[in-house]
Amino acid sequence: MTEEIMNAISSEVYGVWFLIGAALVFWMQAGFAMVEAGFTRAKNTGNIIMKNLMDFCIGTVMFILIGFGLFLGEDVAGIVGKPGFDIFTNYANFDWSNFVFNLVFCATTATIVSGAMAERTKFLSYCVYSAVISAVIYPIEAHWTWGGGWLSKMGFHDFAGSNCIHMVGGICALIGAAILGPRIGKFKKQKDGSIKVGAFPGHNLALGALGVFILWLGWYGFNGAAATSVPQLGAIFTTTTIAPSVATVVCMIFTWIRYGKPDVSMCLNASLAGLVAITAPCDVADATGAIVIGAVSGVLVVFGVWLLDNKLRVDDPVGAVAVHMMNGIWGTIAVGLFATDSTPTYSLADANGDKLLGLFYGGGFKLLGIQLTGMLATAAWTAVTITITFLLIKKIFGLRVSAEEEITGLDATEHGLETAYAGFMTYGDHISSDGTTTVSTPAIPENAVPEDEAVPVQVMSGGTGVASDVKLTKISIICKQNKFEDLKNALNDAGVTGITVTQVLGCGAQKGQTKYYRGVKMDMTLLPKVKVEVVVSKVPVATVVKAAKKALYTGSIGDGKIFVYGVENVIKVRTGEEGYDALQGEN
């Protein structure tokens, strides 16, 4: 088989891989949707799914009409591509593969913004700014680097998008979240004038974790689709695996030391942060470089979340700014520090033959200076254009939903969707306009009395003619879930014949013990509990209380509480019997 035929086969094979890579990048839309939905509250899940669906679909329309031309059209002065409609006028000779590949990258940029502005943005306004990003903001700055623009001619290097995609999306997210304002109750002013940061735990961490794994899988296509040989592909896959793994380990250790426990959601963010940071240098970094890049990312993402919460006072529900903007910047700079010609993929980066190496590999400051120039230029373009976009949207359409709509949830108010989890009981919270929080905890009746003040029930004897005014007492027991079987057996042995059991969330004076969510101390942690209610007349109250205390006692915080209070009357529906008689015999 001749070399010409081998080259032709290789070209076809890697052409197919290029499109498979594009499909993997598209699949990342599912990952972004799952991360954002899992890290936010259940009442907004449908809205989040809809936004992640529509930013790709709207982005496709805008990319067809104008974005693709501005990005990859004939270069005009190194600044912009010449708009064209070859997809309509010359479809037979159109560059289909390049169109699809760059479309899915464009959609990723718009998706990043969604998470930082989640739970309080008007759906219409979201659609508008997503369209603007896909049509103008991303295509023009991407042309500078990947479309033959002025940055590419300078030698600026961003292999798969730390700068062009992730930093740009992160800057849009930061500015959008700042203009939009925080969710109600996120930052609470205390009596002494200080600001207390509120924690809003995501409703489904498993969904968020699934999203991270989907994104990590998709990232192999994100970074590796442009490879043209097996060694190149293997090297890119290696750095794309090392950096996020190291970032996650470092984040786990750091949060374990800082907060006393390894933070799950922060470690999930760290995996993404490592992936973002390695995206620009994945082809020019070796294993050592990938390790350092990942280690810095693992700390940087925690710092970023803390900075936004405690200094900038910008509410970012999913950590999009810390993950994408900060690590996009870091990844872009890392090219100037760790680029080496020892990787099989270096030829992809050194198309001009300039032999530019990183500072730590003997290249001096030249490449680092180029990277900083490209990063700052891209950041300036993005900041100016997205600020104008958001301000115009705010003036014309309004950017934020009303306080009532935010409290109710965007599923109901924006989409007429009662819940994204039909058929399942969901736990809801309510945050009032003054920032105080009320939660659905088990209510304790006003007439509840301590055990030692409870009136003992008289044990009745003889015959069935019992006075109708016999004392009826209700005993409500709140306990840990794992103690329910012990309690049930104890009550049965004590002679209790009927109980009502409810799964509840609650906490006592300890507020569920001190816990942190993404580095923020939570005001109240609601723990899963069981509420057992019994009404007694024949069995003495003291007997029931003693049996319950013996079954539940461990000596640890959270053993539970017992409430005893009087019942005015009991009516058996089937027979109409009332009072003492209603509690006797078969039900």
LUMFIFI-246194 format. One record per residue (C-alpha): residue in one letter; x, y, z. Coordinates in steps of 0.02 Angstrom, whole numbers. Layout:
BEGIN
[rec "A"; [X; Y; Z]],
...
end
This chain:
BEGIN
[rec "M"; [0; 0; 0]],
[rec "T"; [77; 165; -55]],
[rec "E"; [112; 310; 61]],
[rec "E"; [-15; 414; -34]],
[rec "I"; [-153; 288; 2]],
[rec "M"; [-101; 277; 185]],
[rec "N"; [-110; 465; 201]],
[rec "A"; [-281; 466; 120]],
[rec "I"; [-345; 333; 240]],
[rec "S"; [-271; 426; 389]],
[rec "S"; [-352; 587; 331]],
[rec "E"; [-521; 503; 319]],
[rec "V"; [-504; 419; 489]],
[rec "Y"; [-458; 580; 578]],
[rec "G"; [-592; 672; 481]],
[rec "V"; [-718; 553; 558]],
[rec "W"; [-637; 575; 730]],
[rec "F"; [-652; 764; 707]],
[rec "L"; [-841; 746; 690]],
[rec "I"; [-849; 622; 835]],
[rec "G"; [-758; 753; 938]],
[rec "A"; [-890; 880; 887]],
[rec "A"; [-1026; 758; 945]],
[rec "L"; [-937; 739; 1113]],
[rec "V"; [-932; 928; 1132]],
[rec "F"; [-1118; 936; 1094]],
[rec "W"; [-1146; 803; 1229]],
[rec "M"; [-1065; 924; 1351]],
[rec "Q"; [-1227; 1026; 1341]],
[rec "A"; [-1308; 885; 1441]],
[rec "G"; [-1167; 897; 1567]],
[rec "F"; [-1189; 1085; 1590]],
[rec "A"; [-1377; 1060; 1610]],
[rec "M"; [-1354; 926; 1744]],
[rec "V"; [-1223; 1025; 1841]],
[rec "E"; [-1328; 1182; 1842]],
[rec "A"; [-1489; 1092; 1886]],
[rec "G"; [-1407; 989; 2024]],
[rec "F"; [-1321; 1138; 2104]],
[rec "T"; [-1480; 1243; 2113]],
[rec "R"; [-1651; 1224; 2191]],
[rec "A"; [-1785; 1104; 2128]],
[rec "K"; [-1911; 1242; 2092]],
[rec "N"; [-1802; 1304; 1948]],
[rec "T"; [-1752; 1139; 1867]],
[rec "G"; [-1870; 1150; 1717]],
[rec "N"; [-1813; 1328; 1681]],
[rec "I"; [-1631; 1274; 1684]],
[rec "I"; [-1662; 1127; 1567]],
[rec "M"; [-1755; 1242; 1447]],
[rec "K"; [-1614; 1371; 1447]],
[rec "N"; [-1480; 1242; 1411]],
[rec "L"; [-1584; 1173; 1270]],
[rec "M"; [-1622; 1342; 1194]],
[rec "D"; [-1448; 1418; 1202]],
[rec "F"; [-1388; 1281; 1085]],
[rec "C"; [-1538; 1295; 969]],
[rec "I"; [-1537; 1485; 966]],
[rec "G"; [-1348; 1482; 948]],
[rec "T"; [-1364; 1370; 795]],
[rec "V"; [-1483; 1492; 711]],
[rec "M"; [-1371; 1642; 749]],
[rec "F"; [-1213; 1550; 698]],
[rec "I"; [-1292; 1507; 529]],
[rec "L"; [-1350; 1685; 497]],
[rec "I"; [-1197; 1784; 552]],
[rec "G"; [-1081; 1700; 677]],
[rec "F"; [-996; 1576; 559]],
[rec "G"; [-953; 1713; 434]],
[rec "L"; [-883; 1831; 566]],
[rec "F"; [-780; 1687; 636]],
[rec "L"; [-713; 1593; 484]],
[rec "G"; [-753; 1707; 339]],
[rec "E"; [-619; 1792; 234]],
[rec "D"; [-508; 1891; 353]],
[rec "V"; [-534; 2080; 355]],
[rec "A"; [-385; 2175; 429]],
[rec "G"; [-355; 2036; 555]],
[rec "I"; [-507; 2092; 654]],
[rec "V"; [-659; 2002; 585]],
[rec "G"; [-712; 1875; 455]],
[rec "K"; [-814; 1931; 307]],
[rec "P"; [-996; 1880; 327]],
[rec "G"; [-1059; 1760; 196]],
[rec "F"; [-1200; 1641; 157]],
[rec "D"; [-1109; 1496; 75]],
[rec "I"; [-1213; 1375; 179]],
[rec "F"; [-1361; 1432; 72]],
[rec "T"; [-1279; 1482; -92]],
[rec "N"; [-1143; 1350; -111]],
[rec "Y"; [-1197; 1206; -1]],
[rec "A"; [-1120; 1072; -112]],
[rec "N"; [-945; 1140; -77]],
[rec "F"; [-978; 1202; 99]],
[rec "D"; [-857; 1160; 240]],
[rec "W"; [-985; 1057; 337]],
[rec "S"; [-864; 980; 464]],
[rec "N"; [-787; 1145; 513]],
[rec "F"; [-958; 1223; 532]],
[rec "V"; [-1024; 1089; 649]],
[rec "F"; [-865; 1082; 753]],
[rec "N"; [-857; 1270; 781]],
[rec "L"; [-1044; 1281; 812]],
[rec "V"; [-1037; 1166; 962]],
[rec "F"; [-892; 1267; 1034]],
[rec "C"; [-992; 1427; 1010]],
[rec "A"; [-1139; 1353; 1104]],
[rec "T"; [-1026; 1306; 1249]],
[rec "T"; [-976; 1488; 1274]],
[rec "A"; [-1157; 1542; 1293]],
[rec "T"; [-1200; 1397; 1409]],
[rec "I"; [-1068; 1447; 1538]],
[rec "V"; [-1162; 1609; 1575]],
[rec "S"; [-1322; 1519; 1622]],
[rec "G"; [-1260; 1446; 1786]],
[rec "A"; [-1200; 1609; 1862]],
[rec "M"; [-1366; 1695; 1824]],
[rec "A"; [-1477; 1549; 1874]],
[rec "E"; [-1637; 1560; 1977]],
[rec "R"; [-1678; 1744; 1946]],
[rec "T"; [-1656; 1786; 1761]],
[rec "K"; [-1802; 1817; 1642]],
[rec "F"; [-1811; 1680; 1512]],
[rec "L"; [-1837; 1805; 1370]],
[rec "S"; [-1685; 1904; 1423]],
[rec "Y"; [-1582; 1746; 1431]],
[rec "C"; [-1630; 1703; 1253]],
[rec "V"; [-1579; 1876; 1193]],
[rec "Y"; [-1406; 1882; 1271]],
[rec "S"; [-1372; 1702; 1221]],
[rec "A"; [-1409; 1752; 1041]],
[rec "V"; [-1292; 1902; 1052]],
[rec "I"; [-1149; 1796; 1120]],
[rec "S"; [-1170; 1668; 981]],
[rec "A"; [-1192; 1795; 842]],
[rec "V"; [-1061; 1927; 881]],
[rec "I"; [-961; 1919; 1042]],
[rec "Y"; [-887; 1744; 1025]],
[rec "P"; [-864; 1739; 834]],
[rec "I"; [-762; 1900; 825]],
[rec "E"; [-640; 1862; 967]],
[rec "A"; [-625; 1681; 909]],
[rec "H"; [-579; 1745; 735]],
[rec "W"; [-429; 1833; 811]],
[rec "T"; [-359; 1667; 872]],
[rec "W"; [-430; 1529; 761]],
[rec "G"; [-493; 1620; 606]],
[rec "G"; [-329; 1694; 544]],
[rec "G"; [-345; 1855; 644]],
[rec "W"; [-212; 1965; 722]],
[rec "L"; [-181; 1858; 877]],
[rec "S"; [-144; 1702; 776]],
[rec "K"; [-18; 1799; 671]],
[rec "M"; [66; 1859; 831]],
[rec "G"; [89; 1680; 892]],
[rec "F"; [-46; 1678; 1026]],
[rec "H"; [-91; 1500; 1073]],
[rec "D"; [-255; 1432; 1138]],
[rec "F"; [-272; 1255; 1077]],
[rec "A"; [-452; 1216; 1126]],
[rec "G"; [-523; 1368; 1215]],
[rec "S"; [-465; 1414; 1390]],
[rec "N"; [-462; 1594; 1329]],
[rec "C"; [-582; 1602; 1181]],
[rec "I"; [-721; 1499; 1261]],
[rec "H"; [-703; 1478; 1449]],
[rec "M"; [-631; 1646; 1498]],
[rec "V"; [-752; 1735; 1382]],
[rec "G"; [-900; 1638; 1452]],
[rec "G"; [-838; 1668; 1629]],
[rec "I"; [-821; 1856; 1604]],
[rec "C"; [-997; 1863; 1533]],
[rec "A"; [-1055; 1764; 1684]],
[rec "L"; [-969; 1880; 1809]],
[rec "I"; [-1035; 2040; 1731]],
[rec "G"; [-1209; 1968; 1707]],
[rec "A"; [-1222; 1906; 1887]],
[rec "A"; [-1158; 2074; 1952]],
[rec "I"; [-1284; 2176; 1852]],
[rec "L"; [-1423; 2053; 1892]],
[rec "G"; [-1393; 2054; 2080]],
[rec "P"; [-1393; 1912; 2207]],
[rec "R"; [-1535; 1793; 2244]],
[rec "I"; [-1650; 1849; 2383]],
[rec "G"; [-1570; 1805; 2550]],
[rec "K"; [-1396; 1770; 2483]],
[rec "F"; [-1314; 1918; 2570]],
[rec "K"; [-1396; 1971; 2733]],
[rec "K"; [-1351; 2130; 2825]],
[rec "Q"; [-1328; 2101; 3011]],
[rec "K"; [-1367; 2222; 3153]],
[rec "D"; [-1184; 2265; 3170]],
[rec "G"; [-1175; 2314; 2986]],
[rec "S"; [-1081; 2159; 2930]],
[rec "I"; [-1140; 2051; 2785]],
[rec "K"; [-1181; 1869; 2815]],
[rec "V"; [-1167; 1753; 2665]],
[rec "G"; [-1313; 1633; 2648]],
[rec "A"; [-1294; 1455; 2583]],
[rec "F"; [-1417; 1382; 2457]],
[rec "P"; [-1376; 1196; 2443]],
[rec "G"; [-1411; 1118; 2275]],
[rec "H"; [-1562; 1003; 2273]],
[rec "N"; [-1479; 855; 2188]],
[rec "L"; [-1293; 827; 2209]],
[rec "A"; [-1303; 661; 2115]],
[rec "L"; [-1368; 755; 1963]],
[rec "G"; [-1225; 879; 1979]],
[rec "A"; [-1097; 738; 1989]],
[rec "L"; [-1172; 655; 1835]],
[rec "G"; [-1151; 820; 1744]],
[rec "V"; [-968; 830; 1791]],
[rec "F"; [-933; 654; 1727]],
[rec "I"; [-1025; 694; 1564]],
[rec "L"; [-922; 852; 1544]],
[rec "W"; [-759; 759; 1579]],
[rec "L"; [-802; 630; 1446]],
[rec "G"; [-848; 767; 1322]],
[rec "W"; [-685; 857; 1359]],
[rec "Y"; [-586; 721; 1272]],
[rec "G"; [-672; 776; 1113]],
[rec "F"; [-659; 959; 1162]],
[rec "N"; [-470; 949; 1177]],
[rec "G"; [-428; 803; 1065]],
[rec "A"; [-534; 825; 908]],
[rec "A"; [-398; 919; 814]],
[rec "A"; [-267; 781; 837]],
[rec "T"; [-206; 703; 674]],
[rec "S"; [-108; 552; 741]],
[rec "V"; [-120; 423; 879]],
[rec "P"; [30; 494; 977]],
[rec "Q"; [-46; 668; 970]],
[rec "L"; [-214; 604; 1028]],
[rec "G"; [-135; 501; 1167]],
[rec "A"; [-33; 648; 1231]],
[rec "I"; [-186; 762; 1234]],
[rec "F"; [-290; 631; 1323]],
[rec "T"; [-150; 612; 1451]],
[rec "T"; [-141; 796; 1499]],
[rec "T"; [-331; 808; 1493]],
[rec "T"; [-337; 669; 1623]],
[rec "I"; [-194; 723; 1736]],
[rec "A"; [-242; 905; 1764]],
[rec "P"; [-421; 880; 1826]],
[rec "S"; [-372; 730; 1931]],
[rec "V"; [-235; 827; 2021]],
[rec "A"; [-349; 978; 2039]],
[rec "T"; [-482; 872; 2124]],
[rec "V"; [-359; 790; 2244]],
[rec "V"; [-284; 958; 2292]],
[rec "C"; [-458; 1034; 2317]],
[rec "M"; [-509; 886; 2426]],
[rec "I"; [-357; 908; 2538]],
[rec "F"; [-375; 1097; 2544]],
[rec "T"; [-560; 1097; 2590]],
[rec "W"; [-532; 956; 2715]],
[rec "I"; [-404; 1063; 2805]],
[rec "R"; [-498; 1227; 2785]],
[rec "Y"; [-676; 1172; 2827]],
[rec "G"; [-648; 1012; 2926]],
[rec "K"; [-729; 901; 2793]],
[rec "P"; [-690; 869; 2609]],
[rec "D"; [-817; 976; 2514]],
[rec "V"; [-908; 871; 2383]],
[rec "S"; [-978; 1010; 2272]],
[rec "M"; [-814; 1106; 2277]],
[rec "C"; [-718; 951; 2222]],
[rec "L"; [-839; 929; 2077]],
[rec "N"; [-802; 1109; 2028]],
[rec "A"; [-616; 1073; 2045]],
[rec "S"; [-626; 934; 1916]],
[rec "L"; [-701; 1058; 1794]],
[rec "A"; [-574; 1191; 1842]],
[rec "G"; [-431; 1074; 1800]],
[rec "L"; [-511; 1034; 1633]],
[rec "V"; [-534; 1218; 1593]],
[rec "A"; [-355; 1261; 1638]],
[rec "I"; [-277; 1122; 1533]],
[rec "T"; [-383; 1163; 1380]],
[rec "A"; [-265; 1294; 1308]],
[rec "P"; [-99; 1205; 1344]],
[rec "C"; [-157; 1024; 1324]],
[rec "D"; [-53; 1003; 1166]],
[rec "V"; [107; 1089; 1226]],
[rec "A"; [115; 1037; 1410]],
[rec "D"; [199; 878; 1471]],
[rec "A"; [148; 775; 1623]],
[rec "T"; [244; 887; 1744]],
[rec "G"; [163; 1042; 1674]],
[rec "A"; [-10; 963; 1683]],
[rec "I"; [18; 918; 1865]],
[rec "V"; [64; 1096; 1913]],
[rec "I"; [-76; 1170; 1809]],
[rec "G"; [-202; 1054; 1894]],
[rec "A"; [-135; 1086; 2069]],
[rec "V"; [-154; 1274; 2049]],
[rec "S"; [-330; 1250; 1981]],
[rec "G"; [-381; 1149; 2134]],
[rec "V"; [-341; 1295; 2249]],
[rec "L"; [-393; 1432; 2129]],
[rec "V"; [-571; 1370; 2114]],
[rec "V"; [-596; 1374; 2304]],
[rec "F"; [-520; 1547; 2312]],
[rec "G"; [-633; 1604; 2171]],
[rec "V"; [-793; 1548; 2258]],
[rec "W"; [-736; 1632; 2420]],
[rec "L"; [-689; 1793; 2329]],
[rec "L"; [-858; 1811; 2245]],
[rec "D"; [-954; 1775; 2405]],
[rec "N"; [-853; 1871; 2532]],
[rec "K"; [-772; 2014; 2438]],
[rec "L"; [-859; 2048; 2273]],
[rec "R"; [-1032; 2000; 2339]],
[rec "V"; [-1078; 1923; 2172]],
[rec "D"; [-1197; 1776; 2182]],
[rec "D"; [-1143; 1632; 2069]],
[rec "P"; [-1248; 1478; 2113]],
[rec "V"; [-1141; 1350; 2021]],
[rec "G"; [-965; 1425; 2030]],
[rec "A"; [-958; 1466; 1843]],
[rec "V"; [-846; 1618; 1869]],
[rec "A"; [-721; 1526; 1979]],
[rec "V"; [-716; 1376; 1863]],
[rec "H"; [-719; 1457; 1692]],
[rec "M"; [-658; 1637; 1705]],
[rec "M"; [-520; 1616; 1833]],
[rec "N"; [-456; 1451; 1767]],
[rec "G"; [-478; 1509; 1588]],
[rec "I"; [-359; 1651; 1629]],
[rec "W"; [-242; 1531; 1718]],
[rec "G"; [-241; 1407; 1574]],
[rec "T"; [-202; 1545; 1449]],
[rec "I"; [-56; 1606; 1553]],
[rec "A"; [2; 1426; 1583]],
[rec "V"; [44; 1409; 1398]],
[rec "G"; [175; 1544; 1421]],
[rec "L"; [247; 1451; 1571]],
[rec "F"; [241; 1266; 1524]],
[rec "A"; [247; 1253; 1333]],
[rec "T"; [378; 1124; 1281]],
[rec "D"; [429; 1053; 1113]],
[rec "S"; [449; 878; 1187]],
[rec "T"; [265; 836; 1159]],
[rec "P"; [208; 749; 999]],
[rec "T"; [76; 884; 979]],
[rec "Y"; [195; 1033; 982]],
[rec "S"; [191; 1040; 792]],
[rec "L"; [6; 1084; 802]],
[rec "A"; [48; 1237; 905]],
[rec "D"; [203; 1291; 809]],
[rec "A"; [125; 1311; 639]],
[rec "N"; [231; 1467; 604]],
[rec "G"; [394; 1380; 652]],
[rec "D"; [435; 1512; 783]],
[rec "K"; [491; 1384; 914]],
[rec "L"; [408; 1476; 1058]],
[rec "L"; [433; 1389; 1226]],
[rec "G"; [367; 1424; 1400]],
[rec "L"; [461; 1521; 1532]],
[rec "F"; [497; 1365; 1636]],
[rec "Y"; [563; 1273; 1483]],
[rec "G"; [693; 1400; 1428]],
[rec "G"; [586; 1508; 1317]],
[rec "G"; [601; 1670; 1415]],
[rec "F"; [459; 1795; 1428]],
[rec "K"; [415; 1811; 1243]],
[rec "L"; [276; 1681; 1236]],
[rec "L"; [212; 1733; 1407]],
[rec "G"; [200; 1913; 1346]],
[rec "I"; [104; 1858; 1192]],
[rec "Q"; [-16; 1756; 1298]],
[rec "L"; [-48; 1902; 1416]],
[rec "T"; [-79; 2019; 1268]],
[rec "G"; [-204; 1900; 1189]],
[rec "M"; [-291; 1866; 1353]],
[rec "L"; [-309; 2051; 1397]],
[rec "A"; [-371; 2098; 1224]],
[rec "T"; [-501; 1960; 1225]],
[rec "A"; [-556; 2006; 1401]],
[rec "A"; [-575; 2190; 1356]],
[rec "W"; [-680; 2150; 1201]],
[rec "T"; [-791; 2033; 1300]],
[rec "A"; [-814; 2148; 1450]],
[rec "V"; [-864; 2298; 1344]],
[rec "T"; [-982; 2208; 1227]],
[rec "I"; [-1070; 2102; 1358]],
[rec "T"; [-1093; 2251; 1475]],
[rec "I"; [-1177; 2349; 1335]],
[rec "T"; [-1284; 2197; 1295]],
[rec "F"; [-1343; 2170; 1474]],
[rec "L"; [-1380; 2355; 1502]],
[rec "L"; [-1483; 2365; 1343]],
[rec "I"; [-1578; 2206; 1389]],
[rec "K"; [-1610; 2273; 1563]],
[rec "K"; [-1680; 2435; 1492]],
[rec "I"; [-1785; 2357; 1354]],
[rec "F"; [-1847; 2192; 1425]],
[rec "G"; [-1792; 2191; 1605]],
[rec "L"; [-1659; 2068; 1660]],
[rec "R"; [-1729; 1999; 1822]],
[rec "V"; [-1893; 1920; 1873]],
[rec "S"; [-1995; 1995; 2015]],
[rec "A"; [-1965; 1947; 2197]],
[rec "E"; [-2129; 1851; 2199]],
[rec "E"; [-2081; 1753; 2044]],
[rec "E"; [-1910; 1713; 2114]],
[rec "I"; [-1983; 1650; 2276]],
[rec "T"; [-2113; 1544; 2188]],
[rec "G"; [-1985; 1473; 2067]],
[rec "L"; [-1955; 1500; 1882]],
[rec "D"; [-2030; 1332; 1833]],
[rec "A"; [-2203; 1393; 1881]],
[rec "T"; [-2190; 1577; 1836]],
[rec "E"; [-2092; 1568; 1673]],
[rec "H"; [-2153; 1403; 1602]],
[rec "G"; [-2316; 1359; 1689]],
[rec "L"; [-2234; 1202; 1755]],
[rec "E"; [-2291; 1151; 1928]],
[rec "T"; [-2133; 1051; 1957]],
[rec "A"; [-1997; 963; 1858]],
[rec "Y"; [-2024; 813; 1972]],
[rec "A"; [-2208; 770; 1947]],
[rec "G"; [-2257; 624; 2058]],
[rec "F"; [-2120; 656; 2184]],
[rec "M"; [-2132; 753; 2346]],
[rec "T"; [-2008; 897; 2341]],
[rec "Y"; [-1947; 998; 2487]],
[rec "G"; [-1973; 1184; 2462]],
[rec "D"; [-1907; 1335; 2553]],
[rec "H"; [-1973; 1511; 2563]],
[rec "I"; [-1868; 1666; 2575]],
[rec "S"; [-1957; 1827; 2617]],
[rec "S"; [-1916; 1997; 2546]],
[rec "D"; [-1817; 2046; 2701]],
[rec "G"; [-1697; 1901; 2677]],
[rec "T"; [-1761; 1793; 2820]],
[rec "T"; [-1789; 1609; 2787]],
[rec "T"; [-1932; 1498; 2843]],
[rec "V"; [-1929; 1312; 2816]],
[rec "S"; [-2052; 1169; 2817]],
[rec "T"; [-2007; 1095; 2986]],
[rec "P"; [-2123; 991; 3093]],
[rec "A"; [-2243; 1107; 3183]],
[rec "I"; [-2258; 1091; 3372]],
[rec "P"; [-2435; 1127; 3432]],
[rec "E"; [-2459; 1277; 3547]],
[rec "N"; [-2537; 1169; 3682]],
[rec "A"; [-2389; 1050; 3694]],
[rec "V"; [-2327; 1028; 3872]],
[rec "P"; [-2172; 951; 3948]],
[rec "E"; [-2181; 769; 4000]],
[rec "D"; [-2175; 806; 4187]],
[rec "E"; [-2326; 920; 4171]],
[rec "A"; [-2430; 797; 4073]],
[rec "V"; [-2588; 734; 4159]],
[rec "P"; [-2573; 545; 4185]],
[rec "V"; [-2707; 445; 4097]],
[rec "Q"; [-2819; 346; 4213]],
[rec "V"; [-2817; 159; 4176]],
[rec "M"; [-2998; 107; 4154]],
[rec "S"; [-3063; -60; 4219]],
[rec "G"; [-3220; -164; 4199]],
[rec "G"; [-3360; -159; 4072]],
[rec "T"; [-3376; -55; 3917]],
[rec "G"; [-3476; 87; 3988]],
[rec "V"; [-3337; 215; 4002]],
[rec "A"; [-3370; 398; 4034]],
[rec "S"; [-3361; 506; 3876]],
[rec "D"; [-3247; 633; 3960]],
[rec "V"; [-3099; 514; 3981]],
[rec "K"; [-2934; 604; 3955]],
[rec "L"; [-2862; 584; 3779]],
[rec "T"; [-2678; 622; 3752]],
[rec "K"; [-2575; 640; 3594]],
[rec "I"; [-2390; 599; 3600]],
[rec "S"; [-2281; 661; 3457]],
[rec "I"; [-2106; 586; 3445]],
[rec "I"; [-1969; 655; 3331]],
[rec "C"; [-1824; 534; 3308]],
[rec "K"; [-1683; 479; 3193]],
[rec "Q"; [-1733; 372; 3045]],
[rec "N"; [-1620; 228; 3097]],
[rec "K"; [-1708; 216; 3266]],
[rec "F"; [-1884; 198; 3198]],
[rec "E"; [-1893; 8; 3204]],
[rec "D"; [-1835; 7; 3385]],
[rec "L"; [-1965; 138; 3429]],
[rec "K"; [-2104; 46; 3337]],
[rec "N"; [-2067; -116; 3428]],
[rec "A"; [-2058; -28; 3597]],
[rec "L"; [-2227; 58; 3570]],
[rec "N"; [-2304; -106; 3518]],
[rec "D"; [-2238; -191; 3676]],
[rec "A"; [-2309; -48; 3779]],
[rec "G"; [-2484; -84; 3713]],
[rec "V"; [-2499; 55; 3583]],
[rec "T"; [-2610; -11; 3444]],
[rec "G"; [-2611; 133; 3318]],
[rec "I"; [-2473; 251; 3258]],
[rec "T"; [-2452; 380; 3119]],
[rec "V"; [-2280; 396; 3040]],
[rec "T"; [-2217; 542; 2936]],
[rec "Q"; [-2049; 572; 2851]],
[rec "V"; [-1995; 749; 2895]],
[rec "L"; [-1845; 866; 2893]],
[rec "G"; [-1797; 958; 3051]],
[rec "C"; [-1667; 1010; 3178]],
[rec "G"; [-1659; 1060; 3359]],
[rec "A"; [-1568; 1197; 3455]],
[rec "Q"; [-1402; 1141; 3380]],
[rec "K"; [-1473; 1186; 3207]],
[rec "G"; [-1416; 1018; 3141]],
[rec "Q"; [-1236; 1050; 3195]],
[rec "T"; [-1119; 1169; 3104]],
[rec "K"; [-1097; 1127; 2921]],
[rec "Y"; [-1021; 1214; 2770]],
[rec "Y"; [-1084; 1218; 2590]],
[rec "R"; [-954; 1278; 2465]],
[rec "G"; [-859; 1361; 2606]],
[rec "V"; [-1011; 1453; 2675]],
[rec "K"; [-1071; 1415; 2852]],
[rec "M"; [-1251; 1360; 2845]],
[rec "D"; [-1377; 1444; 2961]],
[rec "M"; [-1479; 1286; 2981]],
[rec "T"; [-1454; 1108; 2922]],
[rec "L"; [-1616; 1011; 2907]],
[rec "L"; [-1589; 826; 2942]],
[rec "P"; [-1703; 683; 2889]],
[rec "K"; [-1812; 630; 3037]],
[rec "V"; [-1962; 523; 3073]],
[rec "K"; [-2115; 593; 3164]],
[rec "V"; [-2218; 461; 3254]],
[rec "E"; [-2387; 513; 3325]],
[rec "V"; [-2499; 411; 3442]],
[rec "V"; [-2658; 452; 3534]],
[rec "V"; [-2685; 356; 3697]],
[rec "S"; [-2823; 340; 3823]],
[rec "K"; [-2808; 168; 3898]],
[rec "V"; [-2617; 158; 3898]],
[rec "P"; [-2538; 277; 4023]],
[rec "V"; [-2439; 422; 3950]],
[rec "A"; [-2292; 383; 4065]],
[rec "T"; [-2282; 207; 3996]],
[rec "V"; [-2273; 267; 3817]],
[rec "V"; [-2145; 402; 3858]],
[rec "K"; [-2036; 281; 3955]],
[rec "A"; [-2038; 155; 3814]],
[rec "A"; [-1994; 288; 3685]],
[rec "K"; [-1852; 360; 3788]],
[rec "K"; [-1778; 187; 3816]],
[rec "A"; [-1787; 145; 3630]],
[rec "L"; [-1714; 309; 3569]],
[rec "Y"; [-1582; 353; 3697]],
[rec "T"; [-1399; 350; 3640]],
[rec "G"; [-1334; 500; 3737]],
[rec "S"; [-1288; 591; 3576]],
[rec "I"; [-1354; 754; 3505]],
[rec "G"; [-1506; 721; 3396]],
[rec "D"; [-1585; 578; 3495]],
[rec "G"; [-1751; 667; 3470]],
[rec "K"; [-1891; 746; 3570]],
[rec "I"; [-2059; 691; 3640]],
[rec "F"; [-2207; 811; 3648]],
[rec "V"; [-2364; 775; 3749]],
[rec "Y"; [-2525; 872; 3735]],
[rec "G"; [-2711; 852; 3760]],
[rec "V"; [-2837; 802; 3626]],
[rec "E"; [-3012; 875; 3630]],
[rec "N"; [-3099; 732; 3542]],
[rec "V"; [-3074; 582; 3426]],
[rec "I"; [-3206; 524; 3302]],
[rec "K"; [-3201; 355; 3214]],
[rec "V"; [-3265; 387; 3038]],
[rec "R"; [-3331; 210; 3004]],
[rec "T"; [-3440; 194; 3161]],
[rec "G"; [-3462; 372; 3221]],
[rec "E"; [-3393; 326; 3393]],
[rec "E"; [-3312; 469; 3488]],
[rec "G"; [-3189; 494; 3629]],
[rec "Y"; [-3123; 341; 3721]],
[rec "D"; [-3234; 221; 3622]],
[rec "A"; [-3163; 281; 3456]],
[rec "L"; [-2991; 219; 3508]],
[rec "Q"; [-3047; 43; 3557]],
[rec "G"; [-3070; -115; 3456]],
[rec "E"; [-3041; -146; 3272]],
[rec "N"; [-3015; 2; 3156]],
end
